[in-house]
Amino acid sequence: MFTKIKDCLLKNKTRKNFTIYTIVGAFISLVNIILVWLLIDIFHISTLISTTAVVGLLFIVKFIMYRKTGFTE
């Protein structure tokens, strides 16, 4: 009986973590595309600098989002 409850809880946690991972990943990808487009095409900043800055910034933002949602616990 206990193993069935444990298996059910693990499945629910796995589903929750997968949902969080998917939503955060999709959001970060969308923001990445928008920011790189803005910096390169609108503000005419070089590609190397733009992509490095955006990827670095979004790496930190993604980590913070995972911490806030409880994904890393």
N, C-alpha and C positions, 0 to 999 in steps of 0.2 A: 504494500500500500504506500509506504513512504517513498519507494523508488518511483512510483507513478507520479506522485506529487512533485518530487524533485525534478523528474524529466519534464513535466509540464512547466514548471517554473523556469527551467533552463531554456526551453523552447521560447517562452514568452520574452525572456531577457535577450535571447539571440535575435528575435524578431524586432524588439525595441532597438537594440544596438544597430541592426542592419538598417532600420528606418532612419535613425539619427545619422548614420554614416552616409546614406543615400541623399538625404535632404541637405546636409552640410556640404557634401561633395558637389551637388548640383548648384547650390547657391554660390559656392566659391568659384566654380567653373564659369558661371554667368558673370560674376563680378570681375573675374580675370579677363575675360574677353572684352568687357566694356572698358575697363581701365586701360588695358593695352591699346585698344582702339583710340581712346581719348588721348593718351599720351603720345602715341605715334602720329596719328592722322590729324588731330585737332591742334595739339600743342607743339608738334614737330620736334619732339625729343627723340634722340637716336634709339634704335630698336634695342640695342644691347643694354643701355641704361634703363629704358622703360621696362623691359621684361624682367630684368634683375630686381628692380625696385618693387614691381608688382608681385612677383613671386615671393620675394622676401616678406613683404607686408602681409600677403595672404597666408603664408605659412604660419605666421604669428596669430593672425585672426582665426584660422582654422583650429589651432591649438586652444585658443581661448574659448571658441564655440564648443569644442569637445569637452572642455572642463566644465563649462556652464551647464551643458545638457547631461552631464554625468556619464558620458560615453567612456571616459578613461578610468573610471572607478571599478 
